[in-house]
């Protein structure tokens, strides 16, 4: 996947070396991504609004 250097990316994968990642999933957030706002959203999702995105397991827990 060729993406301009100025884009913000989220990549899930395995590091092959210090210059390459074998990406499993890749999200392009574009050139004007607000990392501070995204960080705030992630903090809310893992704390105050955790119940909205919590995974339920067969035993009923959210581990």
Buried (B, 14 or more C-beta within 10 A) or exposed (E): EEEEEEEBBEBEEEEEEEEEBEEEEEEBEEEEBEEEEEEEEEEEEEEEEEEEEEEEEEEEEEE
